[in-house]
């Protein structure tokens, strides 16, 4: 599933995208960045409501190429720039974390656990 696919499925808006054609296989939903750092899977999209520079830094450390911000959270210019500089796609959407994760799972994204 590509970043464009993910955005379309959840009704999101891509705000930073170094590439939209990268294939993602797994999804993980969490607001706890310490949980994100335990991931070992590759090609993961992180679904979170935590909007901060730390989210992007954690995604970069965990080699996560895409982050979805849920619950109508908006990234600041600084966060968008950090995502672009870190080669991480960033998508904003209006849905809840539960609904976004469910929609992506139903569309074929695999669970990490």
Residue pairs with C-beta under 8 A, 6 or more apart in sequence:
1 9
1 23
1 24
1 25
1 104
1 107
1 108
1 109
2 20
2 21
2 22
2 23
2 24
3 14
3 17
3 19
3 20
3 21
3 22
3 24
3 45
3 66
3 89
3 91
4 14
4 20
4 21
5 107
6 12
6 24
6 45
6 66
6 68
6 91
6 104
6 109
7 13
7 14
7 91
7 93
9 103
9 104
9 107
10 68
10 91
10 93
10 95
10 100
10 103
10 104
11 93
11 94
11 95
12 68
12 91
12 92
12 93
13 91
13 92
13 93
14 20
14 89
14 90
14 91
15 75
15 80
15 83
15 90
15 91
15 92
16 75
16 80
16 83
16 84
16 88
16 89
16 90
17 89
17 90
18 84
18 87
18 88
18 89
19 89
20 89
22 43
22 65
22 66
22 89
23 43
24 43
24 44
24 45
24 65
24 66
24 109
25 41
25 42
25 43
25 44
25 109
25 110
26 41
26 42
26 43
26 44
26 45
26 109
26 110
26 111
26 112
27 44
27 45
27 47
27 101
27 104
27 105
27 109
27 110
27 111
27 112
28 36
28 39
28 41
28 44
28 45
28 46
28 47
28 111
28 112
29 46
29 47
29 48
29 97
29 98
29 100
29 101
30 36
30 46
30 47
30 48
31 48
31 49
31 50
31 97
33 50
33 54
33 55
33 58
36 46
36 58
36 59
36 62
36 64
37 58
37 61
37 62
39 62
39 64
39 112
41 112
42 63
43 65
44 62
44 64
44 65
44 66
44 112
45 64
45 65
45 66
45 67
45 68
45 104
45 109
46 55
46 59
46 62
46 64
46 66
46 67
46 68
47 67
47 68
47 70
47 97
47 100
47 101
47 104
48 55
48 67
48 68
48 69
48 70
48 97
49 69
49 70
49 71
49 73
49 97
51 69
51 73
51 74
51 75
51 76
51 79
52 79
53 78
53 79
53 82
55 67
55 79
56 67
56 79
56 82
56 83
56 86
56 88
56 90
57 82
57 86
58 64
59 65
59 67
59 86
59 88
60 86
60 88
64 88
65 87
65 88
65 89
66 88
66 89
66 90
66 91
67 83
67 88
67 89
67 90
67 91
68 91
68 92
68 93
68 100
69 75
69 90
69 91
69 92
69 93
70 93
70 95
70 96
70 97
70 100
71 94
71 95
71 96
71 97
72 92
72 93
72 94
73 92
74 92
75 83
75 90
75 92
79 90
80 90
83 89
83 90
93 100
95 103
105 111
